Amino acid sequence: MDRAEIDLNIDRDELHKLLLKLKEDGYIIMATLEDISLSANGYIFQITGCYTAMILKHAIDLEALASEKAYRISIDDKLLANTNRLNRLTRWLVIGTISLAVIELIQFLNAMIRCHN
């Protein structure tokens, strides 16, 4: 890798903090502030878009999670609506069954009364 001069409009302390962060993350090898080499991980990191790529990937992951959450909420809402419909149907079935039982009981009692008369 060729040596490159970096001309940034930041003060020396800020540059030192940035370089220490890159060193801690394993992207550079730093003997002194003036003697810095890019590590193999740093080279790969540079090719893949540095911290910007990491931020974009994180944003995409967050968007996917939000989309999945919205989908789950939609599914939960549909499940709740189906449960409510099933409960109403069950109530109508109970009412129908009780009504049929009452009608049959009345018919049975009428038949019993006719038999005894």
Buried (B, 14 or more C-beta within 10 A) or exposed (E): EEEEEEEEEEEEEEEEEEBEEBBEEEBBBBEEEEEBEBBEEBEEBEEEEEEEEEEEEEEEEEEEEEEEEEEEEEEEEEEEEEEEEEEEEEEEEEEEEEEEEEEEEEEEEEEEEEEEE
